[in-house]
Amino acid sequence: MNLKKTLYWIGFLALAMSAVAFANEGAPAVAGDASGAYAKLGATLALGIAAFGGAYGQSKAAAAALDGIARNPAAAGKIFMPMIVGLALIESLVLYAFVIAFMTVGK
């Protein structure tokens, strides 16, 4: 299986798993109130897309950094720290989407 298909499946599974996380516990929905359902749907999509995008971005950043280190091992020190900072910033965006999703559901 090539890389694109693997990443698509990982994104799909992340979306499916985030839907399970926001599953309703069987409480009856109010007939005229659909805002809670839309908030849960939006939060589910946000978490799934953020997880997929973050994983894809981190994999591309790590691959590019390792490729650069493999081509020029002497530059490993100059490549390593910016890569770690970049990975931390990518992860912070995913966590930011996670916090926004929970704030949306909590309203």
Backbone as a ProteinNet text record, in pm:
[ID]
protein_1_A
[PRIMARY]
MNLKKTLYWIGFLALAMSAVAFANEGAPAVAGDASGAYAKLGATLALGIAAFGGAYGQSKAAAAALDGIARNPAAAGKIFMPMIVGLALIESLVLYAFVIAFMTVGK
[TERTIARY]
86.1	0	90.7	63.1	151.2	116.7	199.9	190.3	59.6	15.5	-108.5	-228.6	-237.7	-350.3	-345.5	-225.8	-211.2	-255.1	-212.9	-252.1	-402.2	-462.8	-607.7	-680.7	-633.9	-697.5	-678.3	-561.4	-537.8	-630.6	-647.1	-739.2	-882.5	-922.5	-1058.2	-1080.6	-982.3	-996.2	-996.5	-917.5	-918.8	-1055.2	-1114.3	-1248.1	-1350.6	-1340.4	-1436	-1420.1	-1297.7	-1275	-1320.4	-1304.5	-1351.7	-1504.6	-1569.4	-1715.4	-1759.6	-1685.4	-1717.3	-1700	-1601.5	-1576.1	-1692.2	-1763.1	-1875.1	-2010.8	-2012.9	-2137.9	-2234.2	-2360.6	-2463	-2489	-2509.5	-2530.4	-2674.7	-2751.7	-2887.9	-2989.1	-2944.8	-3038	-3126.8	-3255.4	-3343.3	-3313.9	-3313.3	-3287.9	-3417.3	-3404.5	-3519.6	-3556.6	-3684.2	-3729.6	-3682.4	-3686.4	-3652.8	-3509.4	-3429.3	-3293.2	-3192.1	-3146.7	-3046.2	-2908	-2895.5	-2765.4	-2665.2	-2710	-2619.5	-2566.7	-2653.5	-2610.4	-2510.3	-2535	-2442	-2309.7	-2314.9	-2191.5	-2109.4	-2175.3	-2104.5	-2048.1	-2123.7	-2074.5	-1954.6	-1962.5	-1850.9	-1727.5	-1747.4	-1634.2	-1572.2	-1655	-1605.6	-1522.8	-1574.7	-1500.9	-1371.7	-1377.4	-1257.4	-1148.7	-1186.6	-1086.9	-1030.1	-1115.4	-1068.1	-975.3	-1013.9	-931.8	-802.9	-811.4	-690.9	-593.2	-644.3	-555.9	-490.7	-568.9	-514.1	-413	-448.7	-358.3	-230.9	-243.8	-126.1	-32.1	-89.4	-6.3	61	-12.6	44.3	154.7	132.2	232.5	356.9	338.4	453.4	532.7	463.5	535.8	614.7	556.4	629.2	748.7	733.8	843.5	956.3	921.2	1024	1094.4	1019.3	1080.6	1176.4	1136.2	1223.5	1349.6	1334.6	1451.1	1545.3	1490.9	1576.4	1642.4	1572.8	1632.4	1748.1	1728.6	1835.4	1955.5	1929.5	2039.3	2111	2035.5	2097.4	2185.5	2143.7	2223.7	2346.9	2336.4	2447.4	2451.2	2517.9	2520.7	2584.1	2666.8	2730.3	2629.6	2518.6	2417.1	2311.1	2332.7	2231.8	2197.5	2296.7	2270.1	2188.4	2208.8	2133.1	1992.6	1969.1	1837.3	1751.5	1813.9	1738.7	1652.6	1709.4	1632.8	1516.6	1534.2	1416.5	1309.2	1351.3	1252.4	1170.8	1236.8	1165.9	1069.8	1113.2	1025.7	906.1	931.2	821.8	722.9	773.2	684.3	602.2	662.8	588.5	478.7	506.8	404.7	291.2	323.6	218.9	131.2	194	117.6	32.1	82.2	3.3	-121.8	-114.9	-235.4	-339.4	-293.9	-386.6	-451.2	-372.6	-428	-522.9	-493.1	-582.2	-717	-716.5	-841.7	-915.5	-842.3	-902.4	-974.6	-911.3	-971.7	-1094.6	-1084.9	-1199.3	-1315.4	-1285.4	-1392.1	-1465.5	-1393.8	-1459.9	-1534.5	-1482.9	-1556.3	-1685.2	-1682.2	-1801.5	-1907.3	-1867.3	-1963.2	-2017.9	-1936.8	-1979.5	-2081.4	-2098.7	-2195.2	-2336.7
-117.3	0	123.5	214.7	332.2	433.3	534.9	630.7	708.7	752.6	831.4	751	626.4	543.7	521.8	501.3	483.6	608.8	725.8	850.7	874.5	840.5	855.5	765.9	642.4	551.7	597.9	650.6	702.4	819.8	909	1021.7	976.3	877.4	824.2	761.4	684.3	622	726	832.4	938.9	1005.4	1027.9	1087	993.8	865	768.6	757	756.3	745	870	986.4	1106.7	1108.8	1046.9	1037.2	948.7	843.6	755.3	829.4	917.8	991	1082.8	1133.4	1223.4	1154.2	1023.2	950.1	989.1	996.3	1032.7	913.9	938.7	833.2	783.6	813.5	765.6	864.9	986	1087.7	1133	1147	1189.5	1333.8	1358	1492.7	1573.3	1700.4	1789.6	1808.2	1807.7	1808.4	1930.7	2048.5	2169.1	2215	2145.8	2190.8	2105	2157.4	2085.1	2144.6	2253.2	2318.7	2228.2	2148.4	2056.4	1949.3	1901.3	1799.4	1857.8	1980.9	2044	2076	2111.3	2137.4	2009.6	1899.1	1771.5	1729.4	1750.6	1717.2	1803.6	1932.6	2022.2	1987.3	1953	1914.3	1784.1	1691.3	1564.4	1585.9	1665.9	1694.8	1770.1	1864.2	1941.5	1851.8	1761.4	1671.3	1575.9	1522	1428.1	1494.3	1610.8	1681.3	1732.3	1781.3	1830.2	1716.1	1600.9	1487.1	1440.1	1433.7	1392.2	1494	1621.3	1725	1734.8	1722.2	1727	1609.9	1490.4	1372.2	1381.9	1431.1	1446	1551.7	1663.4	1768.8	1724.9	1652.8	1605.3	1501.8	1416.8	1316	1381.1	1482.4	1552.9	1628.7	1692.7	1768.3	1675.6	1564.8	1469.8	1406.5	1374.1	1314.5	1412.2	1538.6	1638.2	1660.2	1663.6	1682.7	1563	1442.5	1324.2	1313.9	1355	1357.8	1457.3	1573	1672.2	1624.4	1556.2	1503.3	1390.4	1308.4	1199.1	1252.3	1361.6	1419.3	1492.3	1552.1	1627.8	1603.7	1497.7	1466.4	1575.9	1658	1765.6	1873.1	1881.6	1982.9	1932.7	1818.4	1760.1	1852.5	1919.7	2010.7	2131.3	2179.7	2295.6	2258.1	2134.2	2089.7	2041	1980.2	1912.9	2008.1	2117.7	2208.6	2276.2	2328.8	2384	2278.8	2153.6	2047.4	2024.1	2021.4	1999.8	2115.3	2238.1	2354.4	2346.2	2309.4	2294.9	2187.5	2073.9	1966.5	2009.6	2085.6	2134.5	2232.1	2316.8	2410.5	2338.7	2236.3	2158.4	2090.3	2032.8	1965.5	2064.6	2185.9	2285.5	2323.2	2324.6	2353.4	2242.5	2118.1	2006.8	2017.1	2049.2	2064.9	2184	2289.4	2405.2	2366.5	2287	2237.9	2149.1	2071.3	1985.2	2067.7	2174.6	2261.4	2332.3	2382.2	2450.6	2353	2229.3	2130.2	2105.2	2091.9	2069.9	2192.9	2312.4	2433.6	2444.5	2402	2406.1	2310.8	2192.8	2093.6	2136.5	2204.8	2244.8	2356.5	2429.4	2540.6	2490.6
0	0	0	-88.2	-95.1	14.5	23.7	134.2	132	13.9	7.7	56.1	13.2	57.7	208.5	261.4	405.3	480.2	431.8	497.7	487.4	374.7	362.1	461.3	477.3	571.9	715.7	746.3	881	909	812.1	828.5	845.9	767.3	778.7	915.5	963.2	1094.9	1206.1	1190.3	1290.6	1294.8	1178.1	1172.7	1235.1	1205.3	1261.5	1412.5	1461.2	1605	1679.4	1617.8	1684.6	1688.4	1590.5	1594.3	1710.2	1736.1	1848.1	1980.8	1987.1	2111.3	2146.9	2047	2072.2	2055.1	2067	2051.7	2163.5	2129.6	2226.4	2318	2442.2	2540.9	2545	2445.3	2441	2494.5	2523.6	2572.1	2456.2	2479.3	2370.3	2330.3	2202.1	2151.2	2153.1	2178	2172.7	2026.5	1995.1	1856.4	1779.2	1838	1764.6	1781.7	1860.4	1889.4	1813.7	1701.4	1622.1	1640	1717.7	1731.5	1801.8	1897.7	1966.3	1872.8	1784.1	1688.6	1589.7	1545.4	1452	1520.1	1647.2	1720.8	1734.2	1762.7	1773.1	1638.3	1532.3	1398.7	1362.4	1391.5	1363.1	1443.7	1570.7	1654.7	1605.8	1564.2	1511.9	1386.8	1295.4	1172.6	1202.8	1294.6	1329.1	1386.6	1476.1	1534.8	1431.4	1348.1	1246	1145.6	1096.9	998.9	1062.8	1185.4	1253.5	1279.6	1321.4	1345.9	1216.2	1110.2	981.2	929.6	934.1	885.1	966.7	1098.1	1184.5	1160.1	1147.1	1120.9	984.8	887.3	753.4	752.5	819.4	826	900.4	1010.1	1086.1	1007	933.4	855.5	743	678.8	572.2	629.3	744	804.9	847.5	909.8	953.8	834	729.2	610.5	543.6	535.4	473.3	557	687.7	774.4	766.2	769.2	759.7	622.8	519.7	386	381.7	442	446.2	526.7	637.5	719.1	644.8	572.2	497.3	384.6	322.5	213.9	267	386.1	442.6	593.5	637	780.3	865.9	807.7	884.7	924.5	854.4	883.5	980.7	1041.3	1130.8	1246.2	1302.7	1413.7	1374.1	1251.1	1203.6	1159.1	1128.1	1080.9	1196.2	1296.8	1402.7	1485.9	1532.5	1619.5	1546.9	1425.1	1355.8	1328.3	1304.7	1284	1410.6	1526.5	1653.4	1680.7	1654.6	1674.8	1580.2	1455.7	1359.1	1399.2	1446	1491.3	1612.3	1701.5	1818.6	1777.1	1679.4	1633	1560.9	1484	1417.3	1521.7	1622.7	1728.2	1807.1	1826.2	1899	1821.8	1689.9	1610.9	1626.3	1632.8	1653.5	1791.9	1893.1	2027.9	2035.8	1961.4	1956	1895.1	1789.4	1731.1	1830.6	1907.8	2009.5	2115.7	2162	2263.4	2206.4	2085.9	2023.3	2004.4	1967.2	1949.2	2080.2	2189.7	2318.2	2365.6	2335.2	2371.1	2290.5	2165.6	2081.2	2133.1	2172	2223	2358.1	2437.1	2571.2	2573.2	2463.6	2461.2	2457
[MASK]
+++++++++++++++++++++++++++++++++++++++++++++++++++++++++++++++++++++++++++++++++++++++++++++++++++++++++++

